Amino acid sequence: MTQNGPVSVLALKWKRWRFYLSVLLLILPLAYLPRYFDDLALSGGERGLGQRELGELAVGPWSVRLAEWRIEPPRRDGSAGHIKAFTLAQCKECIGSIKAAYLRVGKPRSLRTAGALFSGSPYRQMASVLIPEQTAPDADLWLTLEGWDGSMHQARMPLSKASPTTIQWLTQRKGGQ
């Protein structure tokens, strides 16, 4: 048995707005599609090594290409602190001779303190570098390459050239304290 009593105005409006809300839920994800396709192209390597390529860097007898993965300030990684991602590609001639690559803010004292280890294929390796709280804006980014023959070579690059957004982030943090 059904009830055919009077239908309230609120119930009628709700039925109409329910339709509009369902259309909105279908259309809203379309706003995020450009970002999704941009991330897909970056991850697939179609947009290069990273969002901002730093160019060719000579490290001893080898040469590598270095890039800032994303043009954004360092992100918080729990209790470890703030990290920034960089990518590296080895030259074709040195792929078989480089054992490991490390990246660090500030000069490493030894191979044990060489910094973040790059991982991945030699054509695109990634490392998340720790950005210490007390980093000076004129700090250097040190790249250490270790060869299979035991040799170790280092190169440095100003952090201001490697990641201007990180320098801007550091100056804002120091100004806010």
Secondary structure, 3 states (H helix, E strand, C coil): CCCCCCCCHHHHHHHHHHHHHHHHHHHHHHHHHHHHHHHHHHHHCCCCCCCEEEEEEEECCEEEEEEECCCCCCEECHHHCEEEEEEEEECHHHCCCEEEEEEEECCCCCHHHCCEECEEECCEEEEEEEECCCCCCCCEEEEEEEECCCCEEEEEEEHHHHCHHHHHHHHHHHHHC
